Amino acid sequence: MTKRPILASLLLLSSALVAPATLAQSADPAPAGPDPVADAASPDEAAPDEEADVSIPGGANQEIVVTGRYTPNIVRATPEVVSVLSSADIARTGEGDISGSLQRVTGLSVVGGGFVYVRGLGDRYSLALLNGSPLPSPEPLKRVVPLDIFPTNVIDSTLVQKSYSANFPGEFGGGVINLTTKATPRETFLTLSGGIGWDSETTNQLGYTYYGSDTDWTGFDDGTRDIPPLLQAALDSGKPILEGADFSQDDLEAIQMQLVNAETTLLQQNNHIPINWSAGLTGGTTIQLPGGELGIIATAGISNKWRTRDTLQQTSLNQDLSGDPQTSYNRVVTDNRIVVNGLLGFGLEMGEHKLRWTNLYIRDTLKQARLALGTDRNQSDRDIMKQDTAWYERQLINTQFVGEFQFDALKLDLRGAYANSQREAPYERSFTYVRTNLPPEQDPVGDRFVNDLGGNRGDASIAFSDLNENLWSGGADLSYEVAPRVSATVGYAYSDTHRVSERRSFLFRATDLPLAVQQLRPDYLLSDATIQLYDITLIETSAQDGSAAFDAKLRTHAGYGQIQAELMPSVNINAGVRYETAKQTVAPVDLFGTGIGDSLATNLNNDYWLPAVTLTWEAAPDMQVRLNGSKTIARPQFRELIEQIYQDPESNRLFRGNRSLTDSELWNAEARYEWYFARDQRLTAAAFYKSIDKPIEAYTSVSDSSINTSFANAPKATLYGGEIELQKYFPMNSLSDAPFWQSRRMVLIGNYTYTQSEIQVREGDKTVINGVEHDASNFFFDGAPLTGQSDHLVNVQIGLEDQDRLSQQTLLLTYASPRVTSRGPSGQPDLKEKPGIQLDFVARQGLMLGGKEVELKFEARNLTGRTYKEVQEAGDNRIYFNRYKLGRTFSLSASLKF
């Protein structure tokens, strides 16, 4: 593999950049102080009050209620199959974002940084809620919000419900993940925190970056990347930015002159990538009022993290993957990720009535620099060098109101929320330089990298993209206790999502550039002088296929009824049905008046009856058995319905949607055994089965050396498996009479999930792609697994903790077996990701310093130094779509509580 110093020597630059010392801490520490630790008392004893709220729709009819207190064995108390991560559980894992914590939950895996797969089903089958309300996504290729944007310092608890109940939205194929933000405090407090971190593959190592703006380290641009006025006027004109389309060469030259922006153009080498760092502030108080109390909580945090990946990326056109790869690139990617977050919450309690108003702000910025050197067999023996710079801003603003009103046997829940997500990517720049390696008599610059801006020996491009999504949601739930141990709930839910996405891309073109100019570095190649002297012009490529913009909407109305009752002593039922209507429209935006749009639009208008029933039998005072059956759905995501090609700059892949995709329908069944042998200690085992009609699967093709991914409905699929979980504490006072061991215990938490899935393709089965019917066997193999499904998932936590004060030391092991990421192109083997084994160590220690509570935390991640691999394999032949070494990371943080 080409080493980074070799790539560095190929950079066309005059000096290396020394970047600001910025960084990101992987976890914001929880407030210091002793953790509430339960003893080995009976599971039915009352729990100490702990601020770990779980807020869900229809909560008035559940054991978990809106703003209800966390109680022991909450997994047992709920009428459905759930897993709950309290703030103490999250702190034990030490993760800095919620997606990292969730990968420790039974049957869950995290793919692509922040997308959660439940029991091997892709992110499209998982539903994410915040305090019971839906969330918009800032991702162009997803309608599901990535959970890695949620720092743990704003989340109080996370509930994962795997069995469907009618109070949740119908898009519940694999399960729901409900995040509950921090509740209002019971006492006044103020906590300061900060940390630093080190990555063995990144920190103080060679990487690449670019200057950008003076304020990049904050995650906010200072205006350097604002769209220039002339370009903005041209974008708003309703005309493609092409010479002759109401734009003269002088007009295009003037626009280009404003695009000269060396701060976003010049990739620079940094031999000492900075350390990671984070800082946070959290405070809260309670104000006593006549007849009640008002709680206020606020938190703010920032983290700055660097990551360099030295990757190998290949493709092949041969079915058996034999011979040399079609393309092979060694690409070094340096990401600087800055996350800024803030939360302001108000809680008012007046007797049995509770009101909560929560406001959340998250800004997740990625500053990316990439340098690649490789070959393409379409271009004979040439060496190709590619340079990319990018800036991706993801932002989520959410405000929501929840009210819980209790009138003896009658309870009313009200909720309303507004959320806005945005993604902006200004000045996505890409440059390609070519070295022919021909002798001087055939090419006088054959031993040098050149860019003629003609497309044959190099090119240059720039793009501006913007995504804006608004989501309004609301609901009401009315519950009435019709008889002792019998309660009924009726509810209504509404959501309205509207996304507008636009990406305008351009090529710089020239003819007959002098050889001396072709060898210039990027900022000189597109300088004022070269643009004027050599008639470099601007061509809008997004005008060619109408893929510049799309408009998408999804509106749902739902009503449900649910009854929870004791049928006979020790036998309980939770049964309900949901009627849900949804209208989903996705259409290209006709920016240039070409008439496209209507013929390429998708209109899905469906309604469903979605029944669900869970039967719980208390076989013994500490044992119970659950049986669940339900019907759920999964809808295609917005970008998957756009027929035009879309290039995802973050994965270097082309995506083409399919306007003929339809909803998937799932029938779900589960049987579960639970043994609660002591407080917070349990053994559970479950078996599950899902039958999926028309699952949506990704498939891949290769054309002209470019990787293309699209989507289609497979005929059918089944998924089945089992899981087992154990949580056990072992008192350590029997080991020794020494005071050190008297209050300590060993913690053992482990879970294992086995999953099998297969796509079913029979002779005569069809799939429809953009209005054309095809044999399904052309795209899917009978018996192939669903994308994203690992056969084996293993999580183990082994640790020591003190029951009297904060002192924890925990080893965490995670393993996921290989899983398919996409169907292989043209009969080739599938693309498979190999996550492998990850071993982490987290230590937390509380102490008193100057009368103040202090928490110290040490984290060591990826101690095994695993390598990430996404591969195709046929016998001994192997093609790496992505391979890079993951660094070992070490971090130290501290928090001070006043």
N, C-alpha and C positions, 0 to 999 in steps of 0.2 A: 504494500500500500504506500502511495506517495506520502512522504512525511511533510509535516507542516512547514519546516524551514525551506523545503524545495518550493512549495507553493508561494512562500513569502518572497523568494528571490524573483518570482515572476511578476510581482506587482509592479505596475507602472506608476511609481510614486517617487517623491523626492525626499520625504522624511517620514518617520513613524510617529504615530499619534500616541501621546500619553493621556489616557482618559481619566476623568474624575474618579476618585476612589469611591465608587458606589457599589451597592450589593443588596442581596436579599436574604433574609433569615427564613428558614423553612417553617418555623413555628413561632407564633406569638405566645409568650408564656401566660398561663392562667394566673389570676391573683394568688399571691402567696398565702400560706396558712394551712392548717391541718385539713385534710380531706375528711368528709363525713364517712366513716368506715363502719359498716354494719357488722354486728357480731353474729355468732352462729345460732341465733334464736330461731324460734318457730317462724316459718314463712308467713304466717298470718298476723304476726305482731305488727303494731303500728310503726311507721318509719319516722325518723327524724325529718323535720322540714328541710328541704333542699331546693335551692332555686334552680330547677331544671324543668322548665315548662315544655309541654308538648301541645301544640295548637293545630287542630285538624278540623276539616269540615264536619258538621254534624256532631261536634264534640259533646253537646249536651246530653246525648244518648249513649255516651261511651264511658268506660271507666277512666279513660284518658279524656279529660275535658279541657276546653279552652282555658288557658292559664291555670290548669290544675297542677297540683304538686306531684313531683316524682315520688313514687312509692316503691317499696321492695317488690321484686318479682312482678314488675309491670308487664313483662312479657307474658306472664301467666294470667294477669287480671283482665287483659283486653279480650274481646270476643273474637279477634282474628289472629292470624299468625304474624307476629311482628318481631323486629329487633329494635332495640333502643340504645343509642349511644348518648349517655349523659355527658355533662361537662367533665366529670371525673374520668369517664372512659376516654374521651377525646384527649384529655391532658395526658393520660397514661401512654397513648401512642405517640405523643409529641409532634404530631403532624401539623404543618402550617396551614393546610387548607382542608376542607371537608372531604374532598375526593380521596385524599390520602388516608383519612381515618376510615372511610367507608370500605376500602379494600380489605379491612380486617373483619368485616361482617360476613357471616356464613353465606356462601353462594354468590357473593358480589365480587366483581373484578372491575378495574378501572382501565379504560383503553383511551389512547390519544390524549393523555394528560388529565382530562376531567370528565369524561363521559362514562357513566356507570352502566355496566352490564349485569343484569340480575339473572342468575341461573343460566348463563350462556346466551341470553337473548340480548340483542343489540340495544343501543341507547334509544332507538325509536320505540322500544317496548317498555321504557322506563319513564315514569312521570315525576317531575320535580316540582315541589310546592314550597312556598315560603310562608310560614304561619297559616297554612291551609289554603293559600291563594296561588294561582298559577303564575309562572314567570316567563318573560320573553327571552329570546336568545340573541346574543350579539354576533353569532357565527353565521356567515353566509350560507354554509352548507348544512346547517342544522336548524331545527326548530326547538331542539332541546338545549337548555342552558348548560354550559359546562360548569361542573361543580368546583373546579379548581380555582374559580375566581372568588369563592367565598372563604375568606380567612377564618380560622377557628376562633379568633377573638371576638367575633360578632355573633357566633352561634352558640346557643345554650344547650341544645339537644338535637339529635337527628333520629327520626323514626323511619324505619323501613318496614313497610307492610307488604307481604308477599301474597296473601290471599285477598281476593277482591271483595269489597263490600260496597253496597249501592250508594253510600254517601260520597264516594270518590268519583272523579271523572272516568268515563269509559275507556280512555286511552291508558290502559292498565294491563298491558300484556304480560310484563314480568313482575311489576310491582311499582309502588309509589315510594318516593323519598321525600319526606317532609322535614324541612329545616325550620326550627323554631329559634328566633332571635332571643338575645338575652332579655330576661324579665326585669322588671323594676326591682330595686334592692329593698331589703328590709332594714338596712342600716346605711349610714353615710360612709362612703369610702372613696379613696383616690389611689390609683395604681399606675406607676410609671414602669415601663419595660424597655429593654433594648437588647440587642444581640449581634454577634458577628459569626461568620461562617467561612469555611474553606472547602474547595472542591479540588480533588487531586488532579482532575483532567483539565481544570480551567484556571483556578486561582494561581497567579504568578506565572502562568504559562502563556505560550504564544496564542494569540487569537486575532480577530479582525473586528474593526469598528469603523465608524465614520463620525465626523464632528457633530453634525446636526445643529442643535441650538444650544445656547448657554444653559437652558433649564431642563435639558433632557433627563438629568438625574432625578428629577421630581416626577417624571412621567407626563409632564405637560410641556408642550412646545411653546416657545416665546413669540411665535408669529413667523418664524423662518419658513415653515411649511404651509403657510396660507396660500391658497390658489391665487395667482396673480390676477389683477383686474382684467387684462385683455383676454386671458384664457377663460375667466369666469363669464365674461360677456359672450364669448364664442360658444361656451357650453350651453348658455341660456338661449342661444339664438334659434334653436330648433333645426340647425343644419349640421351635417357632418363636417368636421374640420378637415377639409380636403381642398387642394387647389382646384379652382373652378366651381366649387360648390358654394358660391357667394364669398369665397375667400381668395384673394390674390396672393402671389408669392410674397409681396411686401407685407400683407396682413400676417401670413404665417411666419415670416421672419421676425416681425415685431413680437408676436406671441412667444416665439422661441427665445428671443432676447430676454424676456421676463422669466423664462424657465431656467436660465443660466443660474445655477445654484450649487456652487462648489461644495457647500456645507453638506448637501445630501448626495453628492456625486462621487466624491473621492473616497474609495476604500483604503484604509490605512492599517498598517500592522501595529499590533501592541504586544510587546514581549512580556508584559507583566499585567495580565488581566486582574482587576482589583478584587478584593475580598467582598463577601456578601454581608449585608447588614440590615437591621430592622429596628424600628422604634414604635412605641405605642403609648397611649394614655387612655385610661378608663376611669370613669367616676360616676357616682350615683348618690342619691339621697332620697329620703321620704319626708313628705310634709303632711302633718296632721291637719285634717279639715273637719269641720262640723259634720258628723255623720259618716266620716270615711277618711281615707288617706290617699295622697297623690304621690306616686313614685316616679322618679326621673332617672334615666340612665343615659350616658353618652360615652362613646368610644371613638377613637381615631387612631389610625395606624398607617405606617408606610414600610414597605420592604423593597429591597433592591438586590436583585440576584443576577449573577452572570453564569452562563453555561456555554461551553464550547464543545461541539461534536465534530470529530474527525471521521467522516462517513465515506463508505463505499456504496455507490449506487449504480446498478446495472440493469440492462434489459436484454431479452433474447427474442428472436423471431422463430426459432426452431422449436417444433413440438416437443422434442426430447431434450431441449436445452443444450444440445451438443455444440461443439465448436466454440469459437470466441464469442463473447457477448456482442450484441448489436451496438449497444452503447455502454461505456464504462467510465464513470467519473469518480475522482476523489474530491470530495467537497468538504471544506471546513466551514462550519456555521457557528457564529458567536451570537448568542442571544443575551440581551440585557433586559430583564423583565422587572418592571416597577409596578407594584400594587399599592394603591392608596384607598383607604376605606374609612367610612364614618357611619355611625349609627346614633340616632337620637330617639329615645322611646319614652312615652308617658303612659302610666298606668293608674287608673282611678278605681278604687274599690269602695263601694258604699253598701255595706251589709252583704247581701247575697248577690249583688249586681257588680259586674266588673266590665271596665272599658279599657281598651288598649289602642294607642296610636303609635305606630312604628314607622320610622323613616330611615331608609338605608341608602348609602351611596358607595359604589365600588367603581374604581377606575383601574383597569388592568392594561398596561402599555408594554409593548414588545418592540424593542429596537434591535433590528436584525441586520447582520452583515454576513455575506457568503462569498466564498471564493472557490472555484472548481477548476480542475484540470482533468481532461479526459479525451476520449476518442469516440468517434461515431463512424461505423463502417460504411455509412452512406457517403462519407467524405474521405474515403481511402485512408491514406497514412497521415492525415492532418492531426495536429494537436489542437484542442479547443480549450480556451480559457474563458470562464464565465464569472462575472462579478455582479452581485446583487446587493442593493441596500433597500431597506424598508422600515416603515414605522407604522405599527398597528395599534390603534387606540380602541379598547373595548370599555364600554361604560354602562353601568346599570343604576338607575334611580328608581326607588320603590317607596311608595307610601301606602299604608293600609290601616284600616280601622276594623277592630273586632269588638263586638259587644256581646256579653253573656248576661242574660237576665233570668232570674229564677223566682218563680211564684209558686211556692209549695210544690205541687205535683206537676206544674207546667213550667217548661223551660224554653227559652227563646234565644237562639244564636243569630247574630247579624254580622256580616262581614262585607267589606268593600275595599277594592284596591285599584291603584293605578301604577303601572310600571312602564318605564321607557328604557330601551336598550339601544345603544348606538355602536357602530364600528366604523371608524374612519381610517383610511390608509392613503395618505397623501405622499406623493413623490416616491412611488415604487419604481426604482430604477434598475435596469438590467443592461449590461454590456457584454458582448461576445467578441473575443479576439481569436484569430486563427494563425497557426504556424504551419506552413505547408511542408517543411522539411525537404524541399526540393533544392538541388544544387544551384549555385549562383547563375549559371548560364540559362536555367529555366525560370528562376525566380530570384531576383537580386536581394529580396528580403526573406528568403525561404527559411532562414535560421532565426527569424524574429516573429513575435506576435504583432499582427496588424489588424486594423479594423477599418474597412473601406466604406462602412455604412451603406453597403449595397446589398447585403443579404447573403452574398456568396462567400465573402471573406470578412464576416463580422457584421454586427448590427448593434443598435442601441434603441431602447424603448423606455417609456415612462407611462405610469398609470396613476389615476386618482379614483378611489372608490369610497362609497359612503353607504351605510346601511342604517336605517332608522325604523324601529319597531315600537308600536304602542300597544299596550294590553290593558283593557279595562275588565274588571271582573267583580262579581258580587254574588251574594247568596243569602238565604235565610233558611233556618232549620227550626222546626217546632216539635218539641217532644213532650209527651204526656204519659204519666204513670197510670195506666188504665186499671191496674190491679197490683197487689204486692208481687214483686219480681216479674212484672210484665210492663214493658214500656214500648211505646210506638213513636216513630218519628216520621215526619214528612218534611221534604225540603225542596228547594229550588236553587239552581245555580246558573250563572250566565257568564260567558266570557266572549270578548271581542278582540281579536288580534289583527293588526294591520301592519304589514311590513312593506317598505319601499327600499329597494336596493339598486344602486347604480355603480357601474364601473366603466370609466372612459379610458381607453388605452391608445397609445400613439407610438409610431415608429419614426425615428429620424432617418432620413434618406439623403444620399448624395451620389453624384456620378463623377468619376474621374478625380477623386481626391489624390493629390500628390503623395508619393510613398512616404515622404517625411511627415506629412500630416497624419497618415494612417497609423503611424507608430506613436502618436501622442497619447498620453494618459487620458482617462475619461474627461476630467474637468477642462483640459486644454482642447480636447477633440471637439467638445461642444461649447467652446468659449464664444464670446461676442465676435472675435476676429474671424474664427473659422466659419461661423454661420454666415457672416456677411461676405467673406471673400470667396467662399466655395459653394454658395447657393444651397446650403443644407435646408431641406424642407421637412415639414411635419405632416404625417399621414395618420388619420384616425383609423385604427384597425377595428375598433368596436362597432363601427358603422357597417361592417361587411355582412354580419349575419343577424343583426337585430338583437344581440345579446347584451347590449349596453345596460339595460335596466329592466326590472320587473316589479310588478305590484301584486302583493299576495294578501289574502284575507281569510280568516277562519272565525266563524261566529257559531257559538254553541248555546243551546238552551237545554236544560235538563230538569226533570222532576223525578223525585224518588220517594218511595215509601219503604220503611224498614221496621221490623219488630224484633225485639229482644225479649226472650221469655224463658222461664224455667218450665220445661215440659213436665218434668217429674223430678223428685229429689236427685241431685247430682247430674242431671241432664239439661243442658241449656241450648237454645237455638238462637241464632242471629240470621234472619232471613229478610231479603228485600229485593226490590226490582227497580231499575232505573230506566227511564225513557229519555233518550238523548237524541237531539237533532243537531246536525252540523252542516253548514254550508261553507265549502272551501273553494276559493277561486284563486288561480294563479295565471297571470298573463304578462307577456312582454309589454313593456312600455314603448309605444311607437314614438321615439324621440324625434325622428326625422321625417315623419309623415309619409312613410313608404307603403303604408297599408298593411304591414304585418301586425299581428296581435290577435285579432279575433280568431283566425284560423288556427293559431297555436295555443290558444287559451285552454285551461283546464277548469271544468266546473263540476265539483262533486257535491251532491246534495243527498245526504243519507240520513236515515233515522234508524234507531236500534232499541230493542227491548233487551236489557242486560240484567239477567237474574243472578243472584248470589245467595248462597246459604252455607252457614258454618254450624256444625253440630259439635258440641263439647260435652264429653262425658268425664266426670270426675270419678275415676276408677278407685281412688284412695285419697285420703286427706292431702297427700303430697304428690299425687299423680293424676294426669288427665290425658285424654285422647281427643284429637280434633279431626273432623272430616269436613272438607270444603269442596264445593263445586261452584263454578261460575262461568259466565261468558263475558269476554272483553274484546276490545278492538285495538287496532294500530293504524294510524293514518300516514300517508306519504308526507314527507317533509317538503317545505316550499321549493327549495332549489332543485329537488329531485323531479319536479314537475315542469321544469323549464327545458324545452327541447334544445335550445342553443348550447354551444360549447362554452364552458366557463373554466378559466385557468385558476386553480388555487395556488397562489404564490407561496403559501407556507409549506405545501407538500410537493410542489413541482409537478403536479398532476393535472390533467385535463378531465373535467367532468361534463357529461352531457345528460340532461334530464330526459324523462320519459313522460309526456303529457297523458299517457294512457294508463298510468298507475292507478290502482284502486285500493280501497281499504282492505286490511287483513282482519280476519275474524278468528278469535281464539276460544277454545273450550278448555277449561282448566280444572284439574282435580288434584287433591292433596290429602294425604293422611299423615298425622303427626302424633308422636308420643312425647310427653313431657314429664320429667321427674324433678321436682323441686325439693331436694333433700335437705336444704338449709337455706337461710336467707342469702339472696344474691348468688346462690349456687344451684346449678341445674345440669341435667343431662337431657338432651332432646335429640330425637331422630325423626326423620321425615322422608316420605317418598312422594314424588310429584310427577304429573303427566300433563302435557299440553298438545292439543291438536290445532294446527294453524292452517287456515284456508287462505291461499294466495299471499304467502309471506313475501315481503319485498327484499330482494337480494341484490348485492352489487356484483357486477361482472366487469372484466377488464379486457381491453383490446389494445393492440399496438399498431400504430399507423405512422409511417414516415419517421420512425424512431421515437415517436411521442406516445406516452402511456395515456390511454383514455379509459375512464371509468364511467359506467352508466348503471341503470337500475331497471329491474323488471320483476313482475310478479311470478314467482314460481308456483306450480299448481298446488302443492300441499307440502306440509312438513309436520313432523312430530318431534317432540322433545320430552325426555323422561330422565329421571335420576333420583338420587337420594342424598341426604346430608345428615351429618351428625355434629353435635356441638356439646362441649363440656366446659363448665366453669366451676373450679374447685379451689378452695383455700385450705392451706395446711398450716396450723399454728406451729411456731418454731420454738416456743418456750420449753418444750421437752428436750431440746438439744443440749441446753446448758442452763445453769443457774445464773449466768452472767446477765446483768441488767440489759445488755444490748439485745438479747434474744427474747426478752419477756413480752414485749409488745409487738414483735414482728411476726409476719406470716408469709408463706410462699403463695403466690398467685399463679394458677395454671388455667389458661384460657386457650382452647383449641377448637378448630372446626375443620371439617373436610366435606367437600361437595363433589359428587360424581355425576356427570351429565353426559348424555348421549342424544344426538339429534340426527335427523336425516331428512333430506329433501326427497319427496316422492314424485317421480316423473314416469308416467305410463305412456304407452304408445297412443298417439292421437291427442295427447295433451298440448294445449296451445298457450302461448303468451303473446300479449299485444304490446308492441313497441312503437310509439308515436303513430298510432292509428293503423299499423300494419300487423297482421296476424302471422306469427311464426311458430314453428315446432318448438315446444319448450325444451326438447332434448338438444337443440342447438346451443342452448345457453346453460343448461343445468344437467348435472349427472345424477341419475337415480342413486340414492344412498349417500350422497355427499352431505357433510355436516353443514349446519347453518353458519353464516359468517359470525365471528366473534365468540364462538362457543369453545371453551376449554374443557377437555374431558375431566381434568382434575384441578381442584382449587384447594389449597392448604393454607391455613393461618394458625400460627402458634405464638402465644405470649407466655413467657416464663419470667417471673420476677419476684422480688422481695419488696414488701412495703410495711411501714410502721403504722399501727392503728392509732397511736396517740399523737403523732405529729407527722408533718409532711416529710417523707423519706421513701423514695421509690427507685428501684433499679430494675429495668425490664429489657429482656431480649425479645425481639419480634422477628419472626420468620414468615415469609410469604412465598408461595410457589403457585404458578399457573402454568399448566401444560400448553403446548402449541395450539394456536387457534387460527382459523382462516380469516384473513382480512378482506379478500376479494376472490371471486372465481377467476381462474386462469384464462388468458386470452387464447382463442383459436385452438382449443383442445389441449392447451398446456396445463401442467399441474397448477393447483390453486396457490395463491400467495398465502404464506403462513407467517404469523408472528410467533416468536419464541421468547416469552417473557422471562422464563427461568426462575431462579431462586434469589430472593433478596433477604439479607440478614441485617437487622438494625439493632442498635442499643440506645436506650433513653434512660437518663438518670435525672431525678428531681429531688432537690433537697431544700427544705425550709429551715430558716434560722432567724433569730432575733438580732438586729443590729441597731443599737441606739434606741431601743424600745420600739422599733419598727419591724414589721414582718417582711422578710426577704425570701424570695425563691430563686434558687440557682438551677439551671437546667443544662445538661450536656447531651448532645445527640451525635451519634456516629451512624451514618447511613450507608447502605450497600457495601457492607464489609467484605462480601465475597467478590466485589469488583466485577460484576457480571457485564456481559456484552449484549447490547440490543441487536436482534436480528429479525429481519423480515425477508423471507427467502422463498424461492421456488426450487423444488428438488425433484429430479427424475433419475432414479438409480443413483449413480455416482456423480451425475451432473447437477450443478448447483448455481443458481443466479441470485445475487444479493440485491434486492430492491433497496434495502437500507441495512447498513451494519456500522455500528460505532460502539466504542467502549464508554460505559457509564462510569463516571468518577465516583470515588468514595468521598463522602462529604462529612465534615465535622463542624459542629457549631456549639457555641456557648452563649447563653442568654441569662438575663437576670431581671427580676421585677421587684419593685419596692412598693409596699402598700402602706398608705397613711391612714 
